[in-house]
Amino acid sequence: MTVRLDLPRETGSVPAVRRLLRCALSVLRVDRASGEDLEIAVTEACANVIRHATGAETFEVTLDVGDDRCAIDVLDSGPGFDPESVTAAPPGAGSEHGRGLFLIKALSENVRMHSVPREGSLIHFEKSFA
């Protein structure tokens, strides 16, 4: 099942994405731990768009859920970022920000980030199910 959502760049969009993902994973009887990992990862990806994609009014989330894996794309038209600089060093223990991309990488597989200055960013990640 593939679902593409065009969402307003506002905090209320995040719970909607989480609920839809949870329902899709439930229908396919995906194990709870994998589902929770994906929920955290998609939350972080969406929160990054809301926090950093200034100038973008909307963003897109694509959920591609199958029996043995889930792939998620989060796309925005914000100012972009340098993927290498934001993942070069882990955030400090006392830091309240900067953990999103590290969590996405820790909780999912095949993480890819593509960003073009003043054109937007794409974060892609997957999770295989046992």
C-alpha positions as CSV (number, residue, x, y, z in Angstrom):
1,M,0.0,0.0,0.0
2,T,1.3,3.4,-0.9
3,V,-0.1,6.7,0.5
4,R,1.1,10.1,-0.5
5,L,0.1,13.0,1.8
6,D,0.4,16.7,1.1
7,L,0.3,18.4,4.5
8,P,0.4,21.9,5.9
9,R,3.7,22.7,7.5
10,E,2.3,22.8,11.0
11,T,2.6,20.7,14.2
12,G,-0.9,19.2,13.8
13,S,0.3,17.3,10.7
14,V,2.6,15.1,12.7
15,P,0.0,13.2,14.7
16,A,-2.0,12.7,11.5
17,V,1.0,11.0,9.8
18,R,1.7,8.9,12.9
19,R,-1.9,7.7,13.0
20,L,-2.0,6.8,9.3
21,L,1.3,4.9,9.6
22,R,0.1,3.1,12.8
23,C,-3.1,2.0,11.0
24,A,-1.3,0.7,7.9
25,L,1.2,-1.2,10.0
26,S,-1.6,-2.7,12.2
27,V,-3.5,-3.9,9.1
28,L,-0.4,-5.7,8.0
29,R,0.3,-7.0,11.5
30,V,3.7,-5.6,11.7
31,D,5.5,-6.2,15.0
32,R,5.1,-3.5,17.6
33,A,8.8,-2.7,18.0
34,S,9.3,-2.1,14.3
35,G,6.1,0.1,14.2
36,E,7.3,2.2,17.1
37,D,10.7,2.7,15.5
38,L,9.1,3.9,12.3
39,E,6.7,6.2,14.3
40,I,9.6,7.9,16.1
41,A,11.6,8.2,12.8
42,V,8.7,9.7,10.9
43,T,7.9,12.1,13.8
44,E,11.5,13.3,13.8
45,A,11.6,13.8,10.0
46,C,8.3,15.7,10.0
47,A,9.4,17.8,13.0
48,N,12.6,18.8,11.2
49,V,10.5,20.0,8.3
50,I,8.3,22.0,10.6
51,R,11.2,23.5,12.4
52,H,13.6,24.1,9.6
53,A,11.8,24.3,6.2
54,T,11.1,28.0,6.5
55,G,9.2,29.5,3.5
56,A,7.5,26.2,2.7
57,E,3.8,26.2,3.3
58,T,3.3,22.4,2.8
59,F,5.4,19.2,2.8
60,E,4.9,15.7,1.4
61,V,5.1,12.4,3.1
62,T,5.0,9.1,1.2
63,L,4.4,5.9,3.0
64,D,5.1,2.7,1.1
65,V,4.1,-0.2,3.3
66,G,4.4,-3.8,2.3
67,D,4.4,-7.2,4.0
68,D,8.2,-7.2,4.7
69,R,9.2,-3.6,4.7
70,C,8.2,0.1,4.9
71,A,9.8,2.9,3.0
72,I,9.1,6.6,4.0
73,D,9.9,9.8,2.1
74,V,9.6,13.2,3.6
75,L,9.9,16.0,1.1
76,D,9.9,19.8,1.5
77,S,10.5,22.9,-0.5
78,G,12.4,24.8,2.2
79,P,15.9,26.3,2.1
80,G,17.7,23.0,2.3
81,F,20.6,21.9,4.5
82,D,24.0,20.3,4.3
83,P,23.4,16.6,5.2
84,E,27.1,16.1,5.9
85,S,27.4,18.9,8.3
86,V,24.3,18.1,10.4
87,T,25.3,14.4,10.8
88,A,29.1,15.0,11.2
89,A,29.0,14.8,15.0
90,P,26.4,13.5,17.4
91,P,24.7,16.1,19.6
92,G,26.0,16.6,23.1
93,A,24.4,14.9,26.1
94,G,22.8,18.1,27.3
95,S,21.6,19.2,23.9
96,E,17.9,19.6,23.4
97,H,18.0,19.8,19.6
98,G,19.9,18.1,16.8
99,R,18.9,14.5,17.6
100,G,16.4,13.9,14.8
101,L,18.6,12.7,12.0
102,F,20.6,10.6,14.4
103,L,17.4,8.9,15.7
104,I,16.2,8.3,12.1
105,K,19.6,6.6,11.3
106,A,19.5,4.5,14.5
107,L,15.9,3.3,14.1
108,S,15.8,2.7,10.3
109,E,17.7,1.4,7.3
110,N,18.8,2.7,4.0
111,V,18.7,6.3,5.1
112,R,19.3,8.8,2.3
113,M,19.2,12.6,2.5
114,H,19.2,14.9,-0.5
115,S,19.1,18.6,-0.3
116,V,19.4,21.5,-2.7
117,P,19.9,25.0,-1.4
118,R,16.7,27.1,-1.8
119,E,14.9,24.2,-3.5
120,G,14.2,21.8,-0.6
121,S,15.1,18.5,1.0
122,L,14.2,14.8,0.8
123,I,14.8,12.3,3.6
124,H,14.2,8.7,2.7
125,F,14.4,5.8,5.2
126,E,13.2,2.2,5.4
127,K,12.6,-0.6,7.9
128,S,12.5,-4.3,7.1
129,F,10.2,-6.6,9.1
130,A,11.3,-9.9,10.5
